[in-house]
């Protein structure tokens, strides 16, 4: 079987949905947040939809259905590619490897400074900053809710997540959230080239259509089903929000300094 699954992967609140809108714009010629999940669905939603007759009580049961779901999606796509969103770590969880290399074509991995991730995470899930930082440093972090396959993602810590996808056994395009903010057209060109997409509109038009201000306005006008709470999904869209000298970031920086420097992030 030839690999035909393309993964848009990231730690939560790192720009995954933003990249999905870029791909939607390139593939269809426009952005429609209501249709985003149909074109590039969340893998966990596909697991949920394809296993409605099953029940789960703990995380390892959810992961047992990952391989069969991937294989079914791959076979259904045939000679075409299927693009899927995931927040899963690229690793083996309780004996289950994710993603399956034999059905995977490639992946785009979006990384974001974990200090900004923690801030965004706290707003998105209505957590305090301390709790969000603890989550980012938890190697056993698993998004799980009994009887709900959609809440079955093995996320691990920010560091483990990033390094796992950087070491994936298939082609991975690593892009930084911060570079997408500062050089959108350059990064969009890299994405289109990497995935060999024949875009329906120009890179400039894609950049304009998917700028954070435009996406935020769309959400305010029409809503967005993927937001978790009352606060907007497209909240700020800025880099270096952590530059307020908050001492709560120190444990995270101390623990992840080598990885931060490797990715070009400051640790001061």
Beta strands, then each sheet from edge to edge (+ up, - down):
strand 1: 5-10
strand 2: 82-86
strand 3: 91-93
strand 4: 96-98
strand 5: 104-111
strand 6: 142-145
strand 7: 148-154
strand 8: 171-176
sheet 1: 2+ 1+ 5+ 8+
sheet 2: 3+ 4-
sheet 3: 6+ 7-
end
